[in-house]
């Protein structure tokens, strides 16, 4: 349940909130609670909202640019069309949150949970997803250029037609992920598990898949020009229609 006293301070503006928090909450371990309230369109740029609770909160078109939201709880929150540019969302709970059309460029999502969140046409370029849980998400067609997907759990995640150019991804779990038609050109996927994944019609030109597990995946009719497949597990891979002579093995 929302704390009405804290809510009154927050609505006075970011400067008032940050000063009040520093004075009244420092060292107390209390969590600001804004659950279930309507904060649509609010300007919270640069706000200190660490450990804040936004369960079911309406943050439609809110400005959270560069806000510190470390360990915040956004369970079932509405963040549609919100600006989260360069915000810190590390360790956040975004389960079942709506992030459609949100600006999440350069956001720190490290160790965040996004299970069952919606991200239709969300801007995610250069975002940091290190050790985040993206399992079974629908990221079809999403812009993830230059994002860091290292150690993510993206098992059965839908990346079809997504823009994954120049992505960095080390030791991640993409088992049975759907990457059909995705653009992975010049991306780095070192020691990543792609077993059972679908990469049909994917663009893998100059991608680095060194040491990855591609067992039982399908990579039919894909662009593998200068794709680095050294030390890669290719057991049971279906390469029909792809020219392996152009790959580096």
C-alpha positions as CSV (number, residue, x, y, z in Angstrom):
1,X,0.0,0.0,0.0
2,X,1.3,3.4,-0.9
3,X,2.8,5.7,1.7
4,X,0.8,8.9,1.3
5,X,3.3,11.0,3.2
6,X,6.1,9.9,0.9
7,X,3.9,10.3,-2.1
8,X,3.2,13.9,-1.2
9,X,6.9,14.6,-1.1
10,X,7.6,12.9,-4.4
11,X,5.0,14.9,-6.2
12,X,6.7,18.1,-5.1
13,X,9.6,17.4,-7.5
14,X,12.9,15.5,-7.7
15,X,14.9,18.0,-5.7
16,X,12.5,18.0,-2.8
17,X,12.3,14.2,-2.9
18,X,16.0,13.6,-3.0
19,X,16.7,16.1,-0.2
20,X,13.9,14.6,2.0
21,X,15.1,11.1,1.4
22,X,18.6,12.0,2.4
23,X,17.4,13.6,5.6
24,X,14.6,11.2,6.6
25,X,15.4,7.7,5.2
26,X,19.1,7.5,5.4
27,X,20.1,4.4,7.3
28,X,16.6,3.5,8.4
29,X,16.1,0.6,5.9
30,X,12.6,1.8,5.0
31,X,11.4,1.3,1.4
32,X,9.5,4.1,-0.3
33,X,6.1,2.6,-1.3
34,X,4.2,4.0,-4.3
35,X,2.2,0.9,-5.0
36,X,-1.0,1.2,-7.1
37,X,-0.9,5.0,-7.6
38,X,-1.2,7.0,-10.8
39,X,2.1,8.6,-11.6
40,X,1.6,8.9,-15.3
41,X,3.6,11.6,-16.9
42,X,5.5,12.5,-13.7
43,X,9.1,13.9,-14.1
44,X,11.4,11.8,-11.9
45,X,14.6,12.5,-13.8
46,X,17.7,11.9,-11.6
47,X,15.5,10.8,-8.7
48,X,17.0,8.6,-6.0
49,X,14.4,5.8,-5.9
50,X,16.5,2.9,-4.7
51,X,14.5,0.0,-3.2
52,X,11.2,1.8,-4.0
53,X,8.1,-0.2,-4.4
54,X,6.0,0.4,-7.6
55,X,3.8,-2.7,-7.6
56,X,0.9,-2.0,-10.0
57,X,1.9,1.6,-10.3
58,X,0.9,3.6,-13.4
59,X,4.1,5.2,-14.8
60,X,2.8,5.7,-18.3
61,X,5.0,8.3,-20.1
62,X,6.9,9.0,-16.9
63,X,10.4,10.5,-17.1
64,X,12.8,8.3,-15.2
65,X,15.8,9.3,-17.2
66,X,19.1,8.7,-15.2
67,X,17.0,7.7,-12.1
68,X,18.6,5.3,-9.6
69,X,16.1,2.5,-9.3
70,X,18.5,-0.2,-7.9
71,X,16.5,-3.0,-6.2
72,X,13.2,-1.4,-7.0
73,X,10.0,-3.5,-7.4
74,X,8.0,-2.9,-10.6
75,X,5.8,-6.0,-10.4
76,X,2.9,-5.4,-12.9
77,X,3.8,-1.7,-13.2
78,X,2.8,0.2,-16.3
79,X,5.9,1.7,-17.9
80,X,4.5,2.1,-21.4
81,X,6.2,4.9,-23.3
82,X,8.3,5.8,-20.2
83,X,11.7,7.3,-20.6
84,X,14.3,5.2,-18.7
85,X,17.3,6.4,-20.7
86,X,20.5,5.6,-18.8
87,X,18.6,4.7,-15.6
88,X,19.9,2.2,-13.1
89,X,17.5,-0.8,-12.8
90,X,20.0,-3.3,-11.5
91,X,18.5,-6.0,-9.3
92,X,15.0,-4.7,-10.1
93,X,11.9,-6.9,-10.2
94,X,10.1,-6.2,-13.5
95,X,8.0,-9.3,-13.6
96,X,4.8,-8.8,-15.6
97,X,5.7,-5.1,-16.1
98,X,4.6,-3.4,-19.3
99,X,7.6,-1.7,-21.0
100,X,6.2,-1.4,-24.5
101,X,7.5,1.6,-26.5
102,X,9.7,2.6,-23.6
103,X,13.1,4.3,-24.1
104,X,15.5,1.9,-22.3
105,X,18.7,2.8,-24.1
106,X,21.8,2.5,-22.0
107,X,19.8,1.2,-19.0
108,X,21.5,-1.0,-16.5
109,X,19.4,-4.1,-16.1
110,X,22.1,-6.2,-14.5
111,X,20.6,-9.0,-12.4
112,X,17.1,-7.8,-13.1
113,X,14.1,-10.1,-13.4
114,X,12.0,-9.4,-16.5
115,X,9.9,-12.7,-16.5
116,X,6.6,-12.2,-18.3
117,X,7.3,-8.5,-18.9
118,X,6.1,-7.0,-22.3
119,X,8.6,-5.1,-24.4
120,X,7.0,-4.5,-27.8
121,X,9.0,-2.0,-29.8
122,X,11.1,-1.1,-26.7
123,X,14.4,0.6,-27.4
124,X,17.1,-1.4,-25.7
125,X,20.3,-0.5,-27.6
126,X,23.4,-0.5,-25.4
127,X,21.5,-1.8,-22.4
128,X,23.4,-3.9,-19.8
129,X,21.6,-7.2,-19.1
130,X,24.4,-9.0,-17.3
131,X,23.0,-11.9,-15.4
132,X,19.4,-10.8,-16.0
133,X,16.5,-13.2,-16.3
134,X,15.0,-12.9,-19.8
135,X,13.6,-16.4,-19.9
136,X,10.7,-16.8,-22.4
137,X,10.4,-13.1,-23.1
138,X,9.0,-11.9,-26.4
139,X,11.7,-9.7,-27.9
140,X,10.8,-10.1,-31.5
141,X,11.9,-7.2,-33.6
142,X,13.4,-5.3,-30.7
143,X,16.5,-3.1,-31.1
144,X,19.2,-4.6,-28.9
145,X,22.2,-3.2,-30.8
146,X,25.5,-3.2,-28.8
147,X,23.7,-4.5,-25.7
148,X,25.5,-6.7,-23.1
149,X,23.8,-10.0,-22.7
150,X,26.6,-11.8,-20.7
151,X,25.5,-14.6,-18.5
152,X,21.8,-13.9,-19.1
153,X,19.1,-16.6,-18.8
154,X,17.3,-16.3,-22.2
155,X,16.1,-19.8,-22.5
156,X,13.3,-20.1,-25.0
157,X,13.3,-16.3,-25.5
158,X,11.9,-15.0,-28.8
159,X,14.5,-12.9,-30.6
160,X,13.1,-13.4,-34.1
161,X,13.9,-10.4,-36.4
162,X,15.6,-8.6,-33.5
163,X,18.5,-6.3,-34.1
164,X,21.4,-7.9,-32.2
165,X,24.3,-6.3,-34.1
166,X,27.5,-5.8,-32.1
167,X,26.0,-7.5,-29.0
168,X,28.4,-8.8,-26.4
169,X,27.3,-12.1,-24.9
170,X,29.5,-14.4,-22.8
171,X,28.5,-17.6,-21.0
172,X,24.8,-17.0,-21.5
173,X,22.0,-19.5,-21.7
174,X,20.1,-19.2,-25.0
175,X,18.9,-22.8,-25.1
176,X,16.0,-23.2,-27.5
177,X,15.9,-19.5,-28.2
178,X,14.1,-18.3,-31.4
179,X,16.6,-16.2,-33.4
180,X,15.0,-16.7,-36.8
181,X,15.8,-13.8,-39.1
182,X,17.7,-11.9,-36.3
183,X,20.7,-9.7,-37.2
184,X,23.7,-10.8,-35.2
185,X,26.4,-9.3,-37.5
186,X,29.7,-8.5,-35.8
187,X,28.4,-9.8,-32.4
188,X,30.4,-11.7,-29.8
189,X,28.8,-14.8,-28.3
190,X,31.7,-16.5,-26.5
191,X,30.9,-19.8,-24.7
192,X,27.2,-19.3,-25.0
193,X,24.7,-22.1,-25.0
194,X,22.6,-22.1,-28.2
195,X,21.6,-25.8,-28.0
196,X,18.3,-26.4,-29.8
197,X,18.1,-22.8,-30.8
198,X,16.6,-21.7,-34.1
199,X,18.8,-19.4,-36.3
200,X,17.2,-20.0,-39.6
201,X,17.7,-17.0,-42.0
202,X,19.7,-15.3,-39.3
203,X,22.5,-12.8,-40.3
204,X,25.7,-14.1,-38.6
205,X,28.3,-12.3,-40.8
206,X,31.5,-11.8,-38.9
207,X,29.9,-12.9,-35.6
208,X,32.2,-14.6,-33.1
209,X,30.7,-17.9,-31.8
210,X,33.9,-19.3,-30.5
211,X,33.4,-22.0,-28.0
212,X,29.6,-21.9,-28.1
213,X,27.3,-24.9,-27.9
214,X,25.2,-25.1,-31.0
215,X,24.2,-28.7,-30.7
216,X,20.9,-29.6,-32.3
217,X,20.3,-26.1,-33.5
218,X,19.0,-25.1,-36.9
219,X,20.9,-22.6,-39.0
220,X,19.3,-23.0,-42.4
221,X,19.7,-20.5,-45.1
222,X,21.7,-18.2,-42.8
223,X,24.4,-15.7,-43.7
224,X,27.6,-17.2,-42.1
225,X,30.2,-15.1,-44.0
226,X,33.4,-15.1,-41.9
227,X,31.4,-16.3,-38.8
228,X,33.9,-17.6,-36.2
229,X,32.9,-21.2,-35.4
230,X,36.2,-22.3,-33.9
231,X,36.0,-24.7,-30.9
232,X,32.2,-24.6,-31.4
233,X,30.0,-27.7,-30.7
234,X,28.2,-28.3,-34.0
235,X,26.8,-31.8,-33.2
236,X,23.5,-32.3,-35.0
237,X,23.3,-28.8,-36.4
238,X,21.2,-28.3,-39.5
239,X,23.1,-26.1,-41.9
240,X,21.0,-26.7,-45.0
241,X,21.2,-23.7,-47.4
242,X,24.0,-22.1,-45.5
243,X,27.5,-21.9,-47.0
244,X,29.9,-23.2,-44.3
245,X,32.8,-22.7,-46.7
246,X,32.5,-18.9,-45.9
247,X,32.7,-19.5,-42.1
248,X,35.9,-19.7,-40.0
249,X,36.3,-23.2,-38.5
